[in-house]
Amino acid sequence: MTKKRKQILAFSIFFLLCVLSYSFFDRLLSVKTEHGIAQARDLYAQPRNSIDVAFMGSSHIHCDVNTALLWEEYGIAAYDYSAAEQPLWITYYYLKELCKYQDPKLVVIDLYSPARFKEDYQYAWLEDNLAGVRFSLNKVQMILDSCEYDKIWEFWPSIARYHLRFDELTGEDWDYLTTTRRERASFKGYTPYYIVTPQEEPLLDQEYSGGITLKSEIYLQKIIEYCKEKDISLFLMVSPYITTQEDELVYNRVHEIALMNGIAFNSTNYFYNAMDLNFEEDFNDNSHLNYSGSCKFTEYLGSEIKKNFDIPDRRGGKKWESWDRHVEEINAKAIEAGFPAD
């Protein structure tokens, strides 16, 4: 072997070791929350073109939309692709990321964040919104629209945020090293709460519309146009929570936008009775349903989806077997938490 070939071989081995080391430590040290990171990370483990309905938006999605029940009751292959307090500009880039790997027939978007949070840059949960997404031009654009320039390096690259976590490592971090893609595929984003906190039913009498920021309205229109371009049905939705007059102002404006664009809209806070929602038993806090509330809401939501959109029943299909395992896992957790599995 010539000297030049030996140098090339040595460089190649060194480069491979660097890549493997980076991959190992990135996988070990990465933050592993279910406030958005797991939802984004495990999208990549889903069988390609298996997700028919993608639920997107804030934690109201992954806490309230029971993907296991949608599968059991309606055969809907759904995924909660959401993150805590996610603004619409991040939802837009999530939608573009989703369509690299999936061909959804319906996208359902929760509107809580644009109603409640009005800043053009929202940092409180930004790491949970960014860290699970693979690096790409799409992610770069998402970061640029989500951070002021002097703060970008606080959130990217992701490993710079967690490279000193050695003292914080838990069994979960080590277990993730051996978690297979098949095991990850059974996670569909749904992360229910199991606490019961009674709430007061909100008063709903807001007649006016407005309150949505220019940035949010621009990105809502981008989402609408992207879905039309991709021939994806769009459903704008508000999940049940203790809403306010200020929030309802925004929802009324979004309803106007939906009507102008021929898009389905449902503020489900007006349908508590149809869901049989119990304010003494079905809430985790004033913003999220608990497991029993999510089951009632999801049964109502699934019925609305099947009634208004052409979504196939995938039960029994080989490509969708991970949803059967998902149901088993969610039911086991519910029983362990003292809730009857639905």
C-alpha positions in Angstrom: 0.0 0.0 0.0 1.4 3.4 -1.0 2.0 6.2 1.5 -0.8 8.3 0.0 -3.3 5.4 0.3 -2.3 4.8 3.9 -2.9 8.5 4.6 -6.3 8.4 3.0 -7.2 5.2 5.0 -6.1 6.8 8.2 -8.0 9.9 7.6 -11.1 7.9 6.7 -10.9 5.9 9.9 -10.4 9.0 11.9 -13.4 10.7 10.2 -15.6 7.7 10.8 -14.5 7.5 14.5 -15.4 11.3 14.9 -18.8 10.7 13.3 -19.5 7.7 15.5 -18.4 9.5 18.6 -20.5 12.5 17.9 -23.5 10.3 17.2 -23.0 8.4 20.4 -22.6 11.4 22.6 -25.4 13.3 20.9 -27.8 10.3 21.5 -26.6 9.9 25.1 -26.5 13.6 26.2 -29.5 14.9 24.3 -32.4 16.2 26.4 -35.3 13.8 26.2 -38.5 15.6 27.1 -42.0 14.8 25.9 -42.8 18.5 25.6 -41.9 18.5 22.0 -38.5 16.9 21.6 -39.8 13.3 21.6 -42.6 14.3 19.4 -40.2 15.7 16.8 -37.5 13.1 17.2 -39.8 10.0 16.9 -41.5 11.3 13.8 -38.4 10.0 11.9 -39.1 6.5 13.3 -42.6 6.3 11.8 -43.1 4.1 8.7 -42.9 6.3 5.7 -46.2 7.6 4.4 -48.1 5.9 7.2 -49.5 9.0 9.0 -52.9 10.0 7.6 -53.8 12.7 10.1 -51.2 15.0 11.7 -52.2 17.0 14.8 -50.0 20.1 15.2 -49.6 23.0 17.6 -49.1 23.4 21.3 -49.1 21.0 24.2 -52.9 21.1 23.9 -52.3 18.6 21.1 -50.0 16.0 22.7 -51.8 16.2 26.0 -55.4 16.2 24.7 -55.5 14.3 21.4 -55.5 10.5 22.2 -54.0 8.9 19.2 -54.5 5.4 20.7 -58.3 6.0 21.0 -58.4 7.4 17.4 -56.9 4.2 16.3 -59.0 1.9 18.4 -62.3 3.6 17.7 -61.9 4.9 14.1 -58.8 3.3 12.6 -57.3 6.7 12.1 -53.5 6.6 11.8 -52.7 9.8 13.6 -49.6 11.4 15.1 -49.3 14.3 17.6 -46.5 16.4 16.0 -46.5 19.3 18.5 -44.5 21.1 21.1 -45.1 23.3 24.2 -46.4 26.8 23.4 -45.5 26.3 19.7 -46.1 29.5 17.7 -47.5 29.3 14.2 -44.1 30.1 12.5 -42.6 26.9 14.0 -45.8 25.0 13.1 -45.2 26.1 9.5 -41.7 24.6 9.4 -42.8 21.5 11.3 -45.4 21.0 8.5 -42.7 21.3 5.8 -40.6 18.8 7.8 -43.5 16.4 8.1 -44.1 16.4 4.4 -40.5 15.2 3.7 -41.4 11.8 5.2 -45.2 11.6 5.3 -48.1 12.2 2.9 -50.8 13.4 5.3 -54.4 13.6 4.1 -55.4 15.9 6.9 -53.5 18.4 9.1 -55.3 19.6 12.3 -53.8 22.7 13.9 -54.4 23.9 17.4 -54.7 27.7 17.8 -54.0 28.1 21.5 -50.5 29.6 21.2 -51.4 32.5 18.8 -54.3 33.4 21.0 -52.3 33.4 24.3 -48.7 34.4 23.4 -48.2 37.6 21.4 -44.4 38.1 21.2 -42.7 37.8 17.9 -39.9 35.7 19.5 -40.9 33.2 22.2 -38.1 31.6 24.1 -39.7 29.9 27.1 -40.1 26.5 25.3 -38.0 27.1 22.3 -35.5 24.4 23.0 -38.3 21.8 23.2 -39.5 23.1 19.8 -36.1 22.9 18.1 -34.0 20.1 19.6 -35.9 17.1 18.2 -35.8 18.3 14.5 -33.1 17.1 12.3 -30.6 19.5 10.9 -31.5 20.8 7.4 -32.1 24.0 5.6 -35.7 23.8 6.8 -34.4 23.8 10.4 -32.0 26.7 9.7 -34.9 28.8 8.4 -37.0 27.8 11.4 -34.3 29.0 13.8 -33.8 32.2 12.0 -37.5 33.0 12.2 -37.7 32.0 15.9 -34.6 33.7 17.3 -33.2 37.2 17.3 -29.8 37.1 15.7 -27.9 37.7 19.0 -29.6 34.6 20.6 -29.2 32.1 17.8 -26.1 30.5 19.3 -28.0 29.9 22.5 -30.2 27.3 20.7 -28.0 26.0 17.9 -26.2 23.7 17.5 -28.2 21.6 19.9 -25.3 19.7 21.3 -23.9 23.0 22.6 -26.9 23.2 24.8 -26.5 19.9 26.5 -22.8 18.8 26.1 -22.2 19.3 29.9 -25.1 17.0 31.0 -22.7 14.2 32.2 -23.6 14.9 35.9 -27.4 14.8 35.0 -27.5 11.5 33.2 -30.2 9.1 34.2 -31.2 5.5 33.4 -33.5 7.0 30.7 -30.5 8.4 28.9 -28.6 5.1 28.9 -31.7 3.1 27.9 -32.2 5.4 24.9 -28.9 4.2 23.5 -30.3 0.8 22.9 -33.9 1.8 22.0 -34.7 0.5 18.5 -36.4 2.3 15.7 -39.2 -0.2 16.0 -39.7 0.6 19.6 -39.7 4.3 18.9 -42.3 3.9 16.2 -44.9 2.9 18.7 -44.8 6.4 20.2 -47.3 8.6 18.5 -46.7 11.9 20.4 -49.6 11.5 22.9 -48.5 12.2 26.5 -51.5 12.3 28.7 -51.8 13.8 32.2 -53.3 11.8 35.1 -54.1 14.5 37.7 -57.6 15.6 38.4 -58.1 19.3 39.1 -61.6 20.7 39.1 -62.2 23.9 37.0 -64.9 26.5 36.5 -66.6 26.4 33.1 -65.6 29.6 31.2 -68.1 32.1 30.0 -68.3 32.4 26.2 -69.9 35.6 24.9 -67.1 37.4 22.9 -68.7 39.0 19.9 -65.7 40.8 18.5 -62.7 39.6 16.5 -59.0 40.6 16.4 -56.0 40.3 18.7 -53.9 38.0 16.4 -50.4 39.4 15.8 -49.2 40.2 12.3 -46.5 37.6 12.4 -49.0 34.9 13.5 -51.5 35.9 10.8 -48.7 35.8 8.1 -47.7 32.3 9.1 -51.2 31.1 9.3 -51.7 32.2 5.7 -48.4 30.4 4.8 -49.8 27.2 6.3 -53.0 27.6 4.4 -51.2 28.1 1.1 -48.8 25.3 1.7 -51.6 22.8 2.4 -53.4 23.9 -0.7 -50.2 23.5 -2.7 -49.7 19.9 -1.3 -53.5 19.1 -1.6 -53.7 18.5 2.2 -57.0 19.2 3.9 -56.7 21.7 6.8 -58.7 21.8 10.0 -58.2 24.7 12.4 -59.2 23.8 15.9 -59.4 24.9 19.5 -59.3 22.2 22.2 -61.2 22.5 25.4 -59.6 24.6 28.2 -60.5 27.5 30.5 -60.4 30.1 27.7 -60.6 33.9 28.2 -62.3 36.8 26.4 -59.0 37.8 25.0 -58.4 34.3 23.6 -61.9 34.2 22.1 -61.2 37.5 20.3 -58.4 35.7 18.4 -60.4 32.6 17.7 -63.2 34.8 16.2 -60.6 36.3 13.9 -59.2 33.0 12.9 -62.8 31.8 12.2 -63.1 34.7 9.7 -59.9 33.7 8.0 -61.0 30.1 7.8 -64.3 31.2 6.2 -62.5 33.4 3.7 -60.3 30.4 2.7 -63.0 27.7 2.8 -61.2 25.9 5.7 -62.9 23.9 8.5 -62.8 25.5 11.9 -64.1 24.3 15.3 -63.7 26.0 18.6 -64.6 23.0 20.7 -65.1 25.1 23.8 -68.7 25.5 22.5 -69.4 21.8 22.6 -68.8 20.7 26.2 -72.2 19.0 26.3 -71.5 17.1 23.1 -68.3 15.8 24.6 -70.0 15.1 28.0 -67.0 17.0 29.5 -67.1 17.1 33.3 -65.3 20.2 34.8 -64.9 18.4 38.2 -63.2 15.3 36.7 -61.7 15.9 33.3 -59.1 18.5 33.7 -55.4 18.3 34.7 -55.2 22.1 35.1 -56.8 25.2 33.6 -55.1 24.6 30.2 -55.0 20.8 29.7 -57.4 17.9 29.9 -56.4 14.9 31.9 -56.5 11.3 30.5 -60.3 10.9 30.9 -60.9 14.4 29.4 -58.7 13.6 26.5 -60.7 10.4 25.8 -64.0 12.3 25.7 -62.5 15.1 23.6 -60.8 12.7 21.2 -64.0 10.6 20.7 -65.8 13.8 19.7 -62.9 15.0 17.5 -62.6 11.6 15.8 -66.3 11.6 15.0 -66.0 15.1 13.5 -63.0 14.0 11.4 -64.7 10.9 10.0 -67.8 12.8 9.3 -66.1 15.7 7.4 -63.0 14.2 5.9 -62.2 11.1 3.8 -59.8 9.3 6.1 -59.3 5.6 5.6 -59.5 2.9 8.3 -56.0 1.4 8.5 -56.7 -1.3 11.1 -55.2 -4.6 10.1 -52.7 -3.1 7.6 -49.2 -4.4 8.0 -47.6 -0.9 7.7 -49.7 0.3 10.6 -48.9 -2.4 13.2 -47.1 0.1 15.4 -50.4 1.7 16.2 -51.6 -1.6 17.8 -48.5 -1.5 20.0 -49.2 2.1 20.8 -52.6 1.3 22.0 -51.2 -1.4 24.3 -48.7 1.0 25.8 -51.1 3.8 26.4 -53.7 1.4 28.0 -51.1 0.0 30.3 -50.0 3.4 31.4 -53.6 4.5 32.0 -54.3 1.4 34.2 -51.1 1.9 36.1 -52.2 5.5 36.8 -55.6 4.4 38.1 -57.6 5.3 35.0 -59.7 2.7 33.2 -58.2 2.1 29.7 -60.5 3.2 26.9 
